[in-house]
Amino acid sequence: MTQLISLLTSAIVFGTVILYGALGEIITEKSGNLNLGVPGIMYLGGIAGIATAFFYEMYAAEPIGAVGLILSFLAAFLASALGGLVYAFLTITLRANQNVTGLTLTIFGAGLANLFGGSLNALAGGVGQISVAVTSRAYRAYSHTLAGLGWVGQLLFSFGFMAYLAIVVALLASWFLNRSRVGLNLRAVGEDPATADAAGINVTLYKYLATCVGAGISGMGGLYYAMDYIKGTWSTDGTIEALGWLAVALVIFATWKPARAIWSAYLFGVLYWAYNYIAGLSRATIELFKMLPYVVTILVLVAVSMRHSREAQPPRSLGLSYFREER
Amino acid sequence: MAEEFAVRMVNITKTFGHVTANDKVYLELHRGEILSLLGENGSGKTTLMNMLSGIYFPDSGQIYINGREVTISSPHDAYRLGIGMVHQHFKLVDVLTAAENIALGLPGGLVVDRKAIGARVREICDRYGFSVDPDKKVYDMSVSEKQTLEIVKTLYRGADILILDEPTAVLTPQETETLFAVMRNMRADGKSIIIITHKLNEVLEISDRVTVLRKGEYIGDMDTAKADARALTDMMVGRTVTLNIQRDLPVDPQRRLEIRNLTVKDADGVVRLDDINLDVYAGEILGVAGVSGCGQKELLEAIAGLQPAVSGSSIKYRPTGRSGPAEELLGLGPRAVSDRGIRLAFVPEDRLGMGLVASMNIAGNMMLKEYRAGKSPLVERRHPYDMARNIVRELEVVTPSIETPVRQLSGGNVQKVLVGREIAMHPTVLMSAYAVRGLDINTSYTIYRLLNEQKKAGVAVIYVGEDLDVLLQLCDRIAVLCGGRLSDIVDGRTATKEQVGYLMTNMGKEASA
């Protein structure tokens, strides 16, 4: 039982990282933009958050956790949205190839973040590892009374606020896409921009906003990873990139439905950590187990393609630039 | 006085590049009437209507709506003026419901009120006799349901001037009747309607007045009550022009292709070719006439093995010499056809899409037909280069070099390269679709000459054309298609322009019987 709870809690923490990444990407893709820069954007969010908290804690005489939290949160969102803006400008205005631009953004984000992350580690001196303890504590704060309620408390109340925020964002996104007028227009843009254009929807504006806001949300995954998952430190081991790709896979697994992404993300977490809880695995087998989320995504992709369901398909004009047809 | 017109378009001119699509065109639409806009392909009907619905902006001329001069620079402006257009290609989002499609882009509250939209949709439906299920997804709808939804969408947005672009092209006769009933209801309710069409029987059946365009020019308008099919055909096709194209009598024509019961359906299950029976003879030029989209493309592609046909269809190929068994072409595919030594040459309508690779040079495009020649794993290069040089010299292709990508050549030169390549393979059947479209006079005559040479060499030539004068002066026989059916086959030497025009537009009762 303890083992199971421990697996589930680590799955939720893991799932939250990729859930942010996937939610942002769903919003972006619903506008018809396939942004493969998710890993890079998560890097940007992570480093912006860490760096902001680091300098705040360095220069403030008595750093307050909540202030560090707000500052780093805003910085992370802004930096990620800025990454989205670069992508949007290149693909929407200049009509660059979306795949190439996205991959470039991933390389750029990873490089930039690790350059500054490495510098911060050097700046920190000592063991060569920065730590933004105060801010990170604020991120990881939870109610000990509630969490103390046996396994229920463990499972439901032992996380920092961002784990809950992710669920709220997912539900909001689901409502937004399915119920709201703006969400409906956004879906039309991603499905059939020419039709949306003829209906008087500003296609360019919608694409820009969805891409920037989507990137902002994706970046929260990086922030959560840095502040909560690895407790306010920075490591240049490339984990964020791996998680970023998993987030892209999650978008497909969830068939572009934000609400579905919630449990799918936790399922990915369970699959990812399963090897820790199965006795007697060799090193090689562990690596095979880590593959599970990707294998499952491929299976879902195959199943969805075979079912021919129009509901489970990517937005029709995903990956295509739009320009008004001229004769 | 001005009040009686819902729409007046005066002196409208629109050019695309050096092509004049509309030249000083007039159009008047009274309130509460149904006006037919009649004309052949490329006569500028859709262009004119696109200017009314805000998709194009006229180069010059004035538009008056309800007597007031207006500027329409976007579809949005058109909606504000109460103009709604139903395009041939529906503008609907597949994965959304009918109600959601209607709500797209409309101002309103934060949440889409599906119930309220549904209620208004039902109200509109009841009023005019439509039936639309607001909660049905568009991908579950038939073509006619989608069209109905498009019309309801324009009405929902308050349109009282409706433009329907060839609405019956995709409908069955029963669905057409339903549509006409609805149109009459709308007219009774005071809506003004323009219907773009090239089917004369529909013009006569539904409209109050008819305006005729030809080659971008305004020819005239008349009350439908005073018009008949003959008079309208004459207005539509115009006077015969003498072109002086050489035409020899076919020498010893032999049957080369036997097309029997050929029926082709497209991806949506719509019948594009309906039970075609046709023989093609070696040593003659068979013309194919018809309004665009009446099955010409499908016919050629079915012969070329690019278009699957419904079972029961048959295209038999008879080799030269009276002996030899006839071979069934259907189901073989282009590669298998050429493996059997049958040389079908195809000059498609889409020259740079289907015919040539735009970014490759002339010699490279020759290689496309030759890449399997020889045993070496490397591609034989000398022969394609020789061929390219030959074509450039003999057909006087204007190009900096044979290394120039064909996309940089002018339209006429592109066509010369394509036709030259197809002829160089010594075909037994040569199919061409709109071979002289967009070409200047001289290049057109070069193409006619090449086709005539092929005819003399005993090739079965199929010439799909749009200019009736050319068809009547180049072809030995002319097969006229109408709505995917074979309207009739006429002798190119004796048929008149009016006769062919009439067959093109009158799919009439005799063909459907």
Interface residues (C-beta under 8 A of the other chain):
Chain A: R179 S180 R181 V182 L184 N185 R187 A188 E191 D192 A194 T195 A196 A198 A199 G200 I201 R310 E311 Q313 R316 R327
Chain B: F16 Y56 S74 P75 H76 Y79 K91 L92 V93 D94 V95 L96 E100 A103 L104 G105 L106 G108 G109 L110 V111 V112 K137 Y139
